[in-house]
Amino acid sequence: MPEEYTAYIGFEAEARTVRNYESLFVPGLAQTEGYARAVIKGVLPTASQEDVERRVQARIERQAVLTKPSPLQLWAIMDEAAVRRMVGGREVMAEQARHLSRLAEEPHVTLQLIPFAKGAHAGMTGSFVHMDFPDVQDPELVYVDTPAGDLFLESETEMRRYKSMFEHLQAVALDPSDSAELLDTVCAGQSD
């Protein structure tokens, strides 16, 4: 695994709260194995099968933070494109939609969708993850994965900007119950 990715996994394992906005993907912490495999193959078309499987396994193992005794608080906001894009085929997407529906029922998980009808919004500039930690001495951080490399941001100015962006996304997104209804509609459509 790339050094930045292993650093990210370490931060995520220690975090108290993760606020994740995704414009094109289901967040890694909410991906099924089939979806993760299809995404990794699509994003890394020259990766060996061994590398793909290693990355899939790492992604699935990361999800243990959601089932530990004091689970990570996850607030994930996705653009509708993330659940509509046919990644891996209908069966994979139907399984992914059902998994998201189950995950949304967990008390420590909040899922919101931004429907296409909302038009332009603050998240269109790209995905990001904002983390805070149980120890107040640990600074909050924002992680941005870009084609030019992974960025870890920690300045107060950057934290304010990304917190504000996430608040705008929360406001434009459907509330969790309406998001669940849209997800059910997507799931029904994937099953046809």
Long-range contacts (C-beta under 8 A, 24 or more apart in sequence): 1-54, 1-55, 1-58, 2-150, 4-149, 4-150, 4-152, 5-58, 5-150, 7-152, 8-129, 8-143, 8-150, 8-152, 9-58, 9-62, 11-131, 11-141, 11-143, 11-152, 12-62, 12-65, 12-72, 12-129, 12-131, 13-62, 13-65, 14-133, 14-134, 14-138, 15-65, 15-72, 15-131, 15-132, 15-133, 16-72, 16-73, 16-132, 16-133, 16-134, 17-72, 17-73, 17-74, 17-75, 17-131, 17-132, 18-72, 18-73, 18-74, 18-75, 18-129, 18-130, 18-131, 19-75, 19-76, 19-77, 19-129, 19-130, 19-131, 19-166, 20-74, 20-75, 20-76, 20-77, 20-127, 20-128, 20-129, 20-130, 21-76, 21-77, 21-78, 21-123, 21-127, 21-128, 21-129, 21-165, 21-166, 21-169, 22-76, 22-77, 22-78, 22-79, 22-82, 22-127, 23-78, 23-79, 23-81, 23-82, 23-123, 23-124, 23-126, 23-127, 24-79, 24-81, 24-82, 24-85, 24-127, 25-78, 25-82, 25-127, 26-78, 26-82, 26-83, 26-96, 26-100, 27-74, 27-76, 27-78, 28-59, 28-62, 29-62, 29-63, 29-65, 29-66, 29-72, 29-74, 29-76, 30-63, 30-74, 30-76, 30-99, 30-100, 30-103, 30-111, 31-59, 31-96, 32-92, 32-95, 32-96, 32-99, 33-60, 34-88, 34-91, 34-92, 34-95, 34-96, 35-87, 35-88, 35-92, 35-93, 35-95, 35-96, 36-60, 37-88, 38-87, 38-88, 38-89, 38-92, 39-87, 39-88, 42-87, 66-103, 66-106, 66-108, 66-109, 71-106, 71-108, 72-108, 73-108, 73-109, 74-108, 74-109, 74-110, 75-109, 75-110, 75-112, 76-109, 76-110, 76-111, 76-112, 77-111, 77-112, 77-113, 77-114, 77-123, 77-166, 77-169, 77-170, 77-173, 78-111, 78-112, 78-113, 78-114, 79-113, 79-114, 79-121, 79-123, 80-113, 80-114, 80-115, 80-116, 80-182, 81-116, 83-113, 83-183, 83-186, 84-186, 90-190, 90-191, 90-192, 93-186, 93-190, 94-187, 94-190, 94-191, 97-183, 97-186, 97-187, 97-190, 98-187, 100-183, 101-180, 101-183, 101-184, 101-187, 104-176, 104-179, 104-180, 104-183, 110-176, 111-176, 111-179, 111-180, 111-183, 112-169, 112-170, 112-173, 112-174, 112-175, 112-176, 112-179, 113-173, 113-174, 113-179, 113-182, 113-183, 114-169, 114-172, 114-173, 114-174, 115-174, 115-182, 118-172, 118-173, 121-168, 121-169, 121-172, 122-165, 122-168, 122-169, 122-172, 123-165, 123-169, 128-162, 128-165, 130-159, 130-162, 130-163, 130-166
